[in-house]
Amino acid sequence: MMSESKLGGWSDEAPVTLEVLKICLQVREIIQGKIPVNCGDFIPLTFRYQIVAGTNYLVKVFIAGDECAHVMIFQDLPGKGGKLTVQDVQFPKNFDDPLMPPKK
């Protein structure tokens, strides 16, 4: 899965994998705490990733009604514990909004 992206570049948007689903579920409570509505459904849909000194994941998560959130999650390298950090939550987003990394 990870070999498709050049080091430092973002992958294309793709359907969520089991690995990314598990990552999202591990940080679900943190994400919900950053969204001002009840996350009734919380269904990760698509994602992009960027390999840096760890991995950045940008995930489109269906929240409720017709609203989604775009969530940036950083996973540290396995040798450093693989810690997950929610770096950014963009909400509300529409289902059709493309996943675009936040501007620096």
N, C-alpha and C positions, 0 to 999 in steps of 0.2 A: 504494500500500500504506500509506504513512505518514499519509495524510490522515484515517483513521478515528478516530484518537485525539486527544483534546483535549490541548493543551499541558499537560504536567505530569501528566496522567492516564494510567492503564494501558489498553492495548487489551484486547480480548477474546482468549482463547486461540484460536490458529489453527494449522493445519498449517504446518510449516516451509517457508519459501520457499527458492529457490536462493541468494538473498543471505544469508540467515541460516545456511544450510548451510555456505557458504564461510567465514563468520565463525567458526563453531564449529570447522571444520577448521584454521583459522589458529591457534587457541588450544588445540587438542587436547592437546598435550604438557603445557601448564600445568594443564589440567583433570585429566589423568591423574595428575599429580604430587600432586594434592590428594585423591585417592581411594585408599583402602587396599587395593583389589583390582585385578586385571588388567582393564583396559577392553577385553575381547576384541571386543566388537561396536561400541560407540560410534556409535549411530545417533540423531541429532537428530530428534525427533518433532514437538513442538509448541512454540509460543513466544508470548510477549506482549512488548510493547515500550512504552516511555515516552519521550516526547521532552522533553528537558531542555536543558542546554547541551551537546548531543550526544544520543546515544540509549542508553538502557538496554535490554538484551535479557534476558529471563528465558526460558531454554530448558530443556525436558525432554529429557534425553538417555538413551536406553536403553544400559545399560552391559554387562550380562551376566546370564544366568540370568533372574531375574524382578526385577532391580533397575534403578532409574533414578537419575539425579542431576538436581537442579534447579540450573542454572548461571546466575549473573548476570554479564553481560558489558557493559561500558561501551565505547561507541565515541565518541571525540572528534569534534568537528566537522571536516569535510573541510578547512576553512581552517587548522585547527590540526594537520593531519597525519592525522586519522582513526585515531589510535592505539587499539588494542584492549587492554582491561584486564579480567582475570577478577577480579571483586570478591567473589564468594561462590560456594561449592559446597556444596549440601545433599545429603548422601548418608548412608545409603541412603533412597531414596524408592520407593514402589510405583508401578506403571504407572498406576493409577487416581487417584493423588494429584493434586489440582488445583494448577496453578501459581499460587502466591501470593507476591507480593513480600515480602522479609524485612521484619520490623518494625523501625522505626528506633529 
